[in-house]
Amino acid sequence: MRTLLAFSLILLTMPAVVAGDALSFTANRVAVTVAPDAKKVTVPYTFENKTERTITIARYDSACSCLSAQVKGGKLVYKPGEKGEMKVDFELKNFSGLVEKTVLLWTTDDPENAPSSVLTVAITIPKLFEVSPLTIFWEQNGTMETKVFKLKVNHDQPIRILNDASTNNNFAYTIKTIRAGWEYELAVTPKDVSTPAFGMIKLTTDSPIPRYQRQMAFVCVRRQAAK
């Protein structure tokens, strides 16, 4: 949490980089769509020293352990006109949908709180099993109405729900099959909304792809706002 907070503060306090004052990247943001069963993707970022002085890369870092970066050949010093490449490896784990992560790069001329290059990788991982919305809310001391998650398979092969379980007995639920292997509805009703509560309804599927074998729907009774 502290690392993420520090990372956010860096982004908020970074001054604009003057054109031609640092390494010039062909693209600072790269968007990639991967296969549903992909486990890792490597994204290259090419750059050039377009200044009239030698630039030395001091370090580069990411707030996410899922990212690792390396400069091609381990080369850190670039004379005017020299080009280089940085490769960023993204471990996809159980991510799905659009995921954006960032790598920060400092040269020896950069202040500690102002990396001169911000590299963003935007990965689209197909949602073969989609839970919509991801979270359903009820208000504390509000109505205990039934609300519904839509579960949809976006694939050329069916994905069936094998098992289900809840982490909080305060939320009663039923699963209705609309089209077996393709479409379901998950209806949830809280038993008590007098106090804040949170839970997950865990779904196990028969997908052969690991990242779609475990799905979750989140339910929450939100704390009443202070008057």
N, C-alpha and C positions, 0 to 999 in steps of 0.2 A: 504493500500500500504506500509506504514512504517513497519507494522508487517511482511509482506511478505518479504520485503527487509532485515529486521533484521534476519528473519528465514534463508534466503539464505546465509547471511554472516556467520551465525553460522555453516551451513553445510560446507562452503568453508574453514573456519578456524579451524574446529575440528581436533585435532591431533588424530592419530591412537590410539585406546585403547589397552593397553598391555594385552595379554591373561591372564586370571585369575585375572585381576585387578578390576573387577566389577562383577555385576550380569551376569550370563551366561544364555542366552535365548535358548530354544530348537530350535527356528527359529526366526530370526529378520525380515524376510520378509514372509508374508503369502498371498497366492493367492487364491481367492475365485471367483467362478462363481455363480451368483444369478439368480433367476427367473425374467422374464421380468417385472412382476408386483410387485416385492419386494420393500418395502419402507425403510427397515432398515436391516442391517446385523451386527451381533456381532461376533468379531474375538478374540479368546483367545490366549494369549501368555504366555507360561509357562516358569519359570526360576528357577535357583538354585544358592545359594551362595556357590561357589566352592573355595572361598578364605579361609584363616585361621583367618579372623577377622570378626567382626560384620559389616554389611553394612546397612545403613539407607537410604531409599528413601526420597529425599528432595522434589521433585516435578516432574511433568510431564506435557507436554504441546503440543499443535498442532497449526499450523498456520491456520488451517481451522475450521470454526465454525461448519462444518458438522461432525466433529469427537469429541467424548467425551470418556474419559478413566477412569477406576477405578481399583484399586488393590483389589482383592478378600478379603472380610472381613475388608477392610480398614487397613490391616496390613502393616506397613512401615519399621519395623526393622527385619532383618534376620541374625540369627547367622550362623556360618559356617555349611554347610550341609543342611540348611533349604531351602525348596522349596516354591514357590508362583505362583500366576497367576494374570495377568493383562488382563482385557477385554476392547476391544475397540469397541464402537458403532459407526457405520457409517450411517448417514442419507442420503439415496440415492437421495432424491429430484428428479430433472429432469436429473440427469446424465445418460449417456449411453456410451457404448463402454468400453474401458479400462481406469480406473481411479485409480491413485496411490496417496495415502496420507501418511503422516508421523507423528509419535508421538515421541517426544524427552523425555528422562528420565534422570534426574539428581540425583545422590546420594549426601550425605553431603560432600563427598570427591572431588566432581567435581568442576572445575572452572566454572564461570558463562557462558563462551562462549564455553564450551566443555562438553556437556552431554555425559555420558559414554555409553548410549544405544540409538540407533536409530531404531525404529520399523516402518516398512513399511507395509501397507495393500494395496494389489493390487486387485481391484474388477473389474470383467468383467460383464458388464450389456449388454445383447443382444441388438443390434441395429435392432429393428424390422422395423424401417423406416430410411433408410440411405440416407443422402445427400452427394454426392461426386462430386467435393471436397467441403469442408465446405466453402471455400472462393475463389472467382475468382478475379484476379487483372488485371488492365490495367495500362499502364504507362502514366504519365502526358505528354501531347503533342505527344502521340503515336497514333496508329491506333484505330478507333472506331469499331473494329470487334466484331461480335457476338460470345459469348462463352456460353458453355452449362454445366449445372449441370445435373448429372444423379441421379434420385430419384428411389430408389429400396426398395421394401417391402421384408423383410427376415422373413416371418412368415407363419404359416399354414393357416392363414385366411387373406383375402384381407384387405387393409387399403386404403381408398379413400380420395382424397383431396376434401374438402368441400368448402373452401374459401381461398383466397390469397390476399395479400396487400403488398405494398412497402412503405418503410419509406422515400424514396428519389425519386422524379419524374425524376431525371436525368438518371435513369436506366429504359429503356423500357424492358418489358419482356413478354414472352408468355410461356404457359405450354402446352406441347404436350403429349397426352395419348398414350403410347405404348401398354400397357395392363392394362385395367381399374382395379384399386385396387392392381396392382402389380409393374408396371413400368411406369415412366414418364420421360420427359425431360423438363428442365427449361432453356430456351434460353434467354440470357440477352445481351442488346446492350446499351452502354452508349451514351447519346445524346451530351455530351461535355466532352472532356478530357483535356481541357486547364488548369483546376485547380483541385487540389486534391478533392476527394469526397468519401463518405462512405455511405452505405445503407444496409438495410436488407429486404429480401423478406420473409414475414411471411406466413406460410402455416398452415391451420387448417385442421385436418383430423378427420375421424369418428372412430378412434381407441378407444376401451373401456378402454384402459389403459392410465391414465392421462399423463405420461411422453412422450407419443408419439402423443398426441393431438395437440401439438404446435411444429412446426419445423421451422428452419430458415436457409436461404442461405445468405451468406454475400458477398457483392460486394464492390470493392474499386478501385478508381483511385489513384495510388501511386504517391507521390510527386517526382518530377524529382530530381535525384541525382545531387548534386553540382559538377561542373567540376573544 
